[in-house]
Amino acid sequence: MLKYTSVGMAAALTCVITGSAQASFAWFNNNFAGWQSAAGEYKTCDFAAYPTNTFITDQYADLGVLFTNPGPNVVQAGVFDIYPLDGSGIDGNCGIELTFTQPTYSVGAHGPDTWTYNVYLGSTLLYSSPGHPSSPTGFAGFVSTVAFDRVVFFGAFGPDCDDVHIDNIYFSTVPAPAASILVAMGLVAGRQRRRS
């Protein structure tokens, strides 16, 4: 049973996971400030400490994340037209897979490409995000009411293996109160209805 509601810059997906447990996902497209507010304290992978062509695997293990996709994740440095935040980013060949070492509740990223997120707990798919439109300083992220342990960034176009270029990746292990997400989304939806 899936319920998806579009509310401008945020969207929620509610799905049955097991028994009566439900997860709600708030989607923040080009709304970094909204994501920051909903996610709470977060960690950042900015790739700025590594030279070009560094393969990223376990360099951010101390933050609680491993880069586990089979295609290499390669740092690109000094490329401000692709990575305007700090000139450094990651080229994820065939996408980017993050595996978290502790329960995680939100992920976001700045990047120039179009991508979608698939969110997992073990082998169970919890959420597939809408596509994020590309722009040089674009942001896309989500906040969940239940913990997950793996996220896969997919290039949004083409049936084959698309690279994903990401400037910074952010994630939070802080549980997001379900009520605050749904109330915030209700306020956005209410504003949308009043403007119509």
N, C-alpha and C positions, 0 to 999 in steps of 0.2 A: 504494500500500500504506500504510494508516494503522494506527497502533497508539495507542490512547488508554487510559491507566490512571488511575483516580481514586484518590487517596491522601489523603483528608481535605482539609486546607487547601492541598495542592499537587497538581497533575496534570501528566502529561507527554504530549506528542503527538510521535510520531516519524513523519516522512514522508520519502519519497524525493523529492529535489529534482532532481538531475541525476546520471545515472550512479550511482556508488556513494556519493555524498555524502548524508549524512543530517543532519537538524536535530532537536534535542530541545528542547522547550519546557517549562519548569516554570511552573506556574500558581499564583499566590499570591492567594487570595481572603480578604480581611479578615485579612491577615498581613503588615503593613508591615515588621515587624522581620525576618521571614524573607526578604522581597524585598530589603531593604537588605543583608542578609548575603550573599545570592547575587549581587546586582548590583554590589557594590563601590562605588567612587566614582561619584557621580551628580550630575546638574545638575537644577535646579528652575525651573519656570515657575510663579510664584505669582500673577501678575496684579495684585499689590497696588500697583504703581507707577503704575497707569493709572486715570483716572476712568471713571465709568459711561458706557457707550455707545461706548467706544473700540473700533474694529475692530482685531482682532489679526491681523496678517499676517506682517510681518518684524521685529517688535520684539525677538524673541529670536534673531535671526540670529547674533549674537555668541556664543551658546551652541551654535550648530550646528543650529538647527531653524527651519523655516518653517511657518506655518499656511496650508495651500493649498487647503482645501475651497472649493467655489464659493459655498456659503451663508456669510453673514458670521458671524464669531466675535466676540461682543460682550461686553465686560467689564461685570460687575455688581459694584458696590462698596458697602460698608457693609451687606451683607445677611448677618448672622451666623447667621440661622436656616437659610439654604441653604448657606453657606460658613463653617462654624464655626472653621476653622483660623485665618483672618485676616480674615474678612468680605468677601473679594474672590474672584471666580472668573470663569469664562468660560461663556457660554451659546453652545454650538455649534449653530447652526441647521442642521438636517439632518446632525447629527453633527459630528465634528472630524477633520480630516485633518492629520497631521504629516508633513512631508518633511524628512529629515535630510541634512545636507551632509557627513557622515562616517559610516563604518560604525557601526551602533548595535546593541546586544545586549540591551537591556532597557528596558521602559517600565512605568510604574505611575502610578496616579492616585488621589487622594482625591476623592470626590464623592458627592452624595446620590442620584444616579439609577441606574437599571439600564442597563448598556451591555455590549457585546461589543467585542473587538478583532479586526480583520483586519490581518494583517501581510504586507508585500510586499517582495520584492526585484525592482526594476524592475516589470514587469507580472505577475510570478509570485506567486500567493498561497501563502505558506508556512504560515500558521497562522490558524485562526479559533478564538477563545477560547470557553470556556463563558460563560454570562451571569453577571454580577456582581449579586447581590441588592442592592437599594437600602437605604441607611440614611444618616442624616445625616453620620456620620463614616466611611462605608464606604471600603474600599481594594480595588483589584484591580490586579494587575500580573503580568508574566511575564518570564522570563529565557530567552534563546535561546543555543544553542551555535554558531549561525551568524549572521553579520551580516545586517541588513536595512536598507532605506532609506526605508520609508514605513509608517505605521500609521494606520488609520482606526478611530475610535470610532463605534459605531453604537448608537442607542437600541434596546433589546432587544425592545420591544413594537411591534406594528403593522407592516403591510407598507409603510406610507408613511414620510414624512420625520419622524423624531422628534428633538427637540432633546436635547442632552446637556449637563448642567450639571456642571462640574468645578471643584473647589476648587484643587488643585495638580496639576501634571503633573511627573513625574520621568522621567529617562532616563539611560542609561549607554552610553558608547562603549568600556567595558572588556570585552574578551572574557571570557566565562564558561567556565571549564574544564568540559568535558562530564562528566568523571568526578565532579567535586564535586557537580554537580547531581544526577546519577543516584545517587550514594552517599547524599546527603541525602534524596532521595525514597525510596530503599530503606529508610532508617532510619525514615521516617514510615510507610511501608507495613508494615514489620516491627512497629512499635508497634501499628498498627491490628489486625494479625492476632493478636498476643498478647492484646489486650484482648477479642477475640471469644470 
